[in-house]
Amino acid sequence: MSIRVVELFAGVGGFRIGFEGAPGTSSNNRFRIVWANQWEPSTKKQHAAEVYSARWGLSPDNERPTLFTSSSGQNDVFVNEDISTIEASEIPEHDLLCGGFPCQDYSVAKTLDKAKGLSGKKGVLWWEIHRIAEYHRPSYLLLENVDRLLKSPKGQRGRDFAVMLASLEDLNYVVEWRMVDASSYGFPQRRKRVFILAHGQGTPGHEALTKGGSPKYWMEEDGALARSLPILPNNDGEPTWFCLRENKNDDLADVSDNFNTGKGGKDPGSPFLGTGVMVNGKVWTSKTTPRDVKSTLTLGDILQDSERVADEFILTPESLNHERGWIYLKGAKRELRTGTDGFTYRYSEGPITFPDALDRASRTIITGEGGKGASRFKHVVKFRPTKEQVERMGLSSEGASLVREKIGLKLTEWVRRLTPIELERLNGFPDNHTEGVTDGKRAFFMGNALVCGIVSRIAESL
Ligand SMILES: C[S@@+](CC[C@H](N)C(=O)[O-])C[C@H]1O[C@@H](n2cnc3c(N)ncnc32)[C@H](O)[C@@H]1O
């Protein structure tokens, strides 16, 4: 029997690929997505949903066109509606609930109306996950978030994660988490994300940890995350521990008000380190050193051949030489700038590696990676243009020679942005998974997505 998975905030399906393999392959039938949800609040057109339904061969329902089903008869439903408008009872029973969701303000207040009890801020998507988990009580939750989650908000470091853990404790889950840089496990992108795995009552993890199992042993050796993403034992002794609640009966609003408030206005930093577990409201946490992997894929390993690169990805000599062009933006600067309030200030920043190094994992893909405009953060790689590309792009002009001189390129070399396929490869998606929308959108999807192979590794150990 397969493990039934519900995928929330599905985007273009990174979790699904991690669990099931690429669409159309049956590399793994131990996991099956039985229900998925994706809705983009900022645009009318639902591009990610279009990609998702096309790749997994799902068609809209005649009566409810935002509901997609598979014609293959497989029990496979995708809903393109705001998750907050969906009744939990509409979602089928499942064993594992997964999703990558935004880091927002998770604070909780007591409502004036005592009967209603507690309320989190409106529109905060964590509470949607919590609502569905509360109704269905799946055996596992696997969640992904940016590393900032462990440290936010600024004035009360770690509060949001503490509220999240306490709310999972209220549902009787034990939780382990790990900050993972994908490149530490051989993937070609340096992408740091926190993976949170909650084990429900009756699962081996819940049994082990609630019946006196050693949190250190779980974190370093025996836990699902330790087995999938091995780390070195921490020789600094036992992990530090603390309680989420000051008093045993504190509710979520108390955790929200009192967690790590600091003394005398000093920022005490977040108590949550790179790896940890929470059992019955008690947290153990320690620093993480990934165990060496034998080989890491590099940015150079995933590049397409020059002939496959369309002209729009090749930088023009003008866009490089322009006074606010690529070379300027990537370089070091110390200059006077004027703010919107009219005040002048001194701005300075160092250079960033330009072009990007090909012999190691890439920098993190961000949502603004697409589009022709010059940018400090988009990736730019060195390549050998074809004869035709040299001619079409004017790469033997005087302007081009000046560029080569400024950034140290050989006569046969030039620079370009990454193609949508290369961005997909950096996250472990199949080539052309996001085809069908603009390149800017494709890059945006990859900036939002995750490294699918990390999910596969966790799936393996589950
Ligand atoms: C961080 S991305 C997740 C990306 C995904 N893991 C992937 O592999 O592509 C979060 C997703 O949640 C979606 N989203 C935001 N608000 C939503 C809502 N209210 N209901 C459903 N989906 C929402 C966004 O459109 C975005 O695709």
PDBQT file of the ligand as one rigid body, heavy atoms in Angstrom, charges set to zero:
ROOT
HETATM    1  C1  LIG A 501       7.166  28.596  -1.438  1.00  0.00    +0.000 C 
HETATM    2  S1  LIG A 501       6.021  28.251  -2.691  1.00  0.00    +0.000 S 
HETATM    3  C2  LIG A 501       6.052  26.514  -2.729  1.00  0.00    +0.000 C 
HETATM    4  C3  LIG A 501       6.682  25.966  -3.958  1.00  0.00    +0.000 C 
HETATM    5  C4  LIG A 501       6.590  24.472  -4.138  1.00  0.00    +0.000 C 
HETATM    6  N1  LIG A 501       7.137  23.727  -3.029  1.00  0.00    +0.000 N 
HETATM    7  C5  LIG A 501       7.261  24.036  -5.438  1.00  0.00    +0.000 C 
HETATM    8  O1  LIG A 501       8.001  23.085  -5.441  1.00  0.00    +0.000 OA
HETATM    9  O2  LIG A 501       7.038  24.683  -6.462  1.00  0.00    +0.000 OA
HETATM   10  C6  LIG A 501       4.480  28.628  -1.938  1.00  0.00    +0.000 C 
HETATM   11  C7  LIG A 501       3.294  28.466  -2.846  1.00  0.00    +0.000 C 
HETATM   12  O3  LIG A 501       2.103  28.726  -2.103  1.00  0.00    +0.000 OA
HETATM   13  C8  LIG A 501       1.168  29.338  -2.977  1.00  0.00    +0.000 C 
HETATM   14  N2  LIG A 501       0.147  30.034  -2.158  1.00  0.00    +0.000 N 
HETATM   15  C9  LIG A 501       0.258  31.253  -1.567  1.00  0.00    +0.000 A 
HETATM   16  N3  LIG A 501      -0.886  31.569  -0.924  1.00  0.00    +0.000 NA
HETATM   17  C10 LIG A 501      -1.746  30.514  -1.095  1.00  0.00    +0.000 A 
HETATM   18  C11 LIG A 501      -3.079  30.252  -0.666  1.00  0.00    +0.000 A 
HETATM   19  N4  LIG A 501      -3.740  31.130   0.076  1.00  0.00    +0.000 N 
HETATM   20  N5  LIG A 501      -3.656  29.076  -1.025  1.00  0.00    +0.000 NA
HETATM   21  C12 LIG A 501      -2.965  28.169  -1.766  1.00  0.00    +0.000 A 
HETATM   22  N6  LIG A 501      -1.697  28.381  -2.216  1.00  0.00    +0.000 NA
HETATM   23  C13 LIG A 501      -1.088  29.539  -1.879  1.00  0.00    +0.000 A 
HETATM   24  C14 LIG A 501       2.032  30.263  -3.831  1.00  0.00    +0.000 C 
HETATM   25  O4  LIG A 501       1.409  30.587  -5.046  1.00  0.00    +0.000 OA
HETATM   26  C15 LIG A 501       3.297  29.418  -4.023  1.00  0.00    +0.000 C 
HETATM   27  O5  LIG A 501       3.232  28.674  -5.217  1.00  0.00    +0.000 OA
ENDROOT
TORSDOF 0
